[in-house]
Amino acid sequence: MVLIVDDTLIIVELVKDILKRENIEVDEAFNGLEALDKIKLKNFDLIIVDIMMPELNGLELVKIIREFSEVPIIFLTALSDEKSQTLAYDYGADGYLTKPFSAQILLSIVKRFLNKKEVIKKYENLELHFKSRKILLDNQELYLPTKERELLFYLVENEGVVKNREQILNAVWGYDFYGNDRVVDKHMTKLRDNLKNYSKFLKTIKLVGYKFEGSSF
């Protein structure tokens, strides 16, 4: 499902019409706060959002979303300047399209994201969705801060392989991170607390690092 977030009714209706003609399920929100409420209740495959909106603008909305979700986000906005585009990507956008826009280009971008195959791994009642970055714990969605979530997915992607702190820092925090590598330990502690009984899959390898060890199905 695609969520369209724009305070201009005609734009929302136009995008809905374009996507529905391709049998793409859509929902709508007319400001950032309304969108945030819906995002916390539903699992969307893609979000199309304007920048200039009342109450909570698009950039602020995306910044909040990125604290708990890696759902793909495309900005659809009248702002075509370089600064706006740079800010959009800095805040976590996956794409940027300016108004007026081509229906075919919009469809092409949307389909590219929607056609990515979802990979799901399940460890007892811990379920990880790699495309949407959704985590289910005992059939309830678990919202984790970005770094904790990406730390978990990184270790699961390398299941059974020991990763030292430097490797984890480079993968999760980026090569330009200049902080102490003990930040990994702090986030691992928080991650274990949030995973509760399923923290048993996170293994500490003394003097080396960490690994995820479980049997998925």
N, C-alpha and C positions, 0 to 999 in steps of 0.2 A: 504493500500500500504506500502511496505517495502523499505526503502532507504539503499542501500549498499554503504559504503564509504571506499575505499581502493585504494592505489596508484598502486597496482599490478593487471594488467589486468587479469591474469590467475585466481586470487582469486575471482575477481568480476564476471567473467564468470562462475566459478564453483558454487558460491553461487546462482547466478541467475538461473542456470540450475536446481539446487536442489529445489529451491522454485517454479519455473515455472512448474515443474513436478507435483506439488501439487496445481496448478492453483492459486498460490499466485502472485499478481501483484507486480512488482518491478520497482525501478528506481535506478540510479547509479550516483556516483560522485567519482572523482579520487584524490581529496584533500579536506581539511577542508573548504577552502574558497568557492569552488564550492558547497559543501554540504550545507553550510550556506545559500547561495543564493537560493537553491532549497527549503530548509526548510521554508524560509520566504515566499515562493510563494505557496507551497503545504502543505496539511495536511497529514502527514504520521502516520501510526498506529504503526510503529516500525522502529528503526534505528539500523543498524549493522555497527560498525565502528572500524577501525584499530587504533592503537595508533601512530605508527611511520609513519608519512606522512609529505611531504614537505609543506611549506607555513604556515599551521596551523595544528598542530598535534591533535590527537584524544582527548587527555585530555583537551586541550585548547578549542577545538570545543564543547565538552560536557559542559564545564564550561559556555560558551556563551549561548548554548541552554537552559541551566537550568535557565537563567535569564528571559526567557519568555515562556518556555514550559516544561511540565512534560511527554512528549512523551516517551514511554519505549525505553531504549537504551541498546544494548548488545555490549560489546567489543569483537572483534574477532582478536586476536593478537598473535604474536610469543613470546611475553614476558610472561614468566610463573612464574617469581619470586614473592615473597610475597609482596614486596614493590610496584610493579606495580599494582597488584591486589587491594591492599589497597587504593592506589591513585585513581584508577578507581572508586571504590565505594564512596570514599570521594568526587569525582568530580560529582557524580550523576548517576553512572551506575546502571542498574537493573540486569545485568548479565555479566558473563565473561567466554569466551571460548578461549582456546589456540589452535594454529596451531601446527602441523596438527590436524584436527578435524574430528569427526565422522559426516557424513551427517545425520544420524538418530538422534543424540543428538541435532544437530543444528535445525532440523525440529521440534523436540519435544519442544525445548525452544521457537522457533518462534510461534508455534501453541498455546502454553500456553498463550502468550501475545495477539495473534490475536483473540483468542476465548473468551476473556473477553468481556462480554456484555456491550455495551455502554448504559449509562443512560443519558437521556437528559431531562432537565427541562427548561421550557420557561415561562417567565414572560413578557407579552406584546412582545416587540421586543428585550428583553434581553434573550439570549439563552445560557445555560451552558451544556457542554458535560463533564460528570464526568470521563469517561475513558481517553480521550485524553487531558482533561483539557483545551479544546478550549472554548473560549467565543465569542459569536457573539452579536454585538450591532447594531441594525438597519441593519441587514444582512451583516455587515462588521466585520471581525475578529478583536477583541480587544486584543492587546498584553499588558499584565500587568507584572510588576516586580514580582518575585516569591512570596514574602511574601504577597503582595496585592492580588494576585490571590488565594493563599491558604487561606487567610483570608476570601475572598468572598465565596469560596467553603465550608469552614468550617461552616460559618453561614447559608448558604443555606442547607447544610446537616442537620442542626439542626433548620430548619425553624420554626419560632414561639416560639422558646425557648431562653430565655435570657441567655447570656453567659457573665460571669464577665471577667475582664482583665486577672486574673490568669489562668482561663480555656483556654482563647484564646492563651495566651503565651505558655502554655504547649502543646497545640495542633498544633500551627503554628510554634513557635520558638523552641520548645523542652524543656524538663525538665531541661536541663543543661544550659539554658539561664540565665545569671546573670544581665542583664540590667534592667533599670527602666521600670515598666509596662506602662509608658506613651508612650512607643514606639507603643503600640496598637493604641492610639489616633492619633498619627502622621500618621500611615499607613491608618487608617480609613479616615482621612481627604483627603489623596491623592486618596484613592479608590473612595470616593464620587466624587471627581473632575473628575476622569476618567470615571465614570459611567454616568455623566451628569444628564439627566432627570430621569434616573433609580435609582439614589441614594435615591429616595423616599422610596425604599424598605428597606433601612438600617435605623433602628430605634435606637436612643440613649435612654437608660433607665437611667435616672439621678441617680448618685451615685452608680449605679450597673454595667452596661456594655452595651452590644449591642445585637441586634437580627435582623434577616432578616425576613420580613413579606410581603408576596405576595401571589398571587393566581396563581399556575402553571397549565399548560395544555400541 
